[in-house]
């Protein structure tokens, strides 16, 4: 993030590998991270993974497969390491719902730790009516604190710093907060998504990274110049809000 002066992550939720790679190559210079949902790609094969890794090196970004694991330890270890996608082989970080309890972290870390991978826990969600609130969020943060060797942060709507801690605790967290539900032009979509601006997310809510999908690639993945311009716009808005937060 510091090297590229970017706290922008782009979520590339398209179904064709040609569009997927074209968007990533266009936004690459502006992002610290690319977030994927490889299970929506219709023509997925292992060569796509190789090309994604090449782009990650070319543009210096981290790869995050947004897999949202949510099962027992034994099952998530298999889903993470095996199957068609073999996520652990190529995705630097992935994420999990804390709903099964700490065993989900043990299962995933048995695969990911030896490979130097990291995990994000979903302690909140951006959607209307989300159930990840209150004590659920607090327990997610406690789970993360108990597994600092593998958990590097959260998908959440605000910083999780200090949540669930006793008052006067001197212990400080050092987790990242990556936040989806970010848009400069829309307030939401027709399926419950809710958007806030980079300023609200980074400056007011103390998050670190903005995750932007449709706000950048829009409706037509072929408009590469427009996608590049939007990526630059979101990168500048995110970084300016971050600079304002750290200098406040
Ligand atoms: P968009 O900016 O187009 O709404 O996309 C948001 C992305 O972030 C999607 O890939 C979605 O799966 C993900 N996401 C989210 O929107 N809210 C959450 O709480 C967690 C997510 O992973």
Boltz pocket constraint, residues with backbone or C-beta under 6 A from the ligand:
constraints:
  - pocket:
      binder: B
      contacts: [[A, 11], [A, 13], [A, 37], [A, 66], [A, 124], [A, 125], [A, 126], [A, 127], [A, 155], [A, 180], [A, 181], [A, 182], [A, 193], [A, 211], [A, 212], [A, 213], [A, 214], [A, 215]]
      max_distance: 6.0
